[in-house]
Amino acid sequence: MGIEELNKIIAIKKMDLEECEQELNNRYYPSIVRIAMMNYIVVLQKQIEEYAKVD
């Protein structure tokens, strides 16, 4: 995987992370959905860190 591809993946994951965080903070969701979203946010953060290490 080239550096350009990694940068695109990181950018997309960062946008997804930002959107998820905004949704979580600006709307009401049932507890189970909030937990799932928070888990997804953690997964995205870890993936971004891992991709950044490769870069």
Buried (B, 14 or more C-beta within 10 A) or exposed (E): EEEEEBEEBBEEBEEBBEEBBEEBEEEEEEEEEEEEBEEBBEEBBEBBEEBEEEE
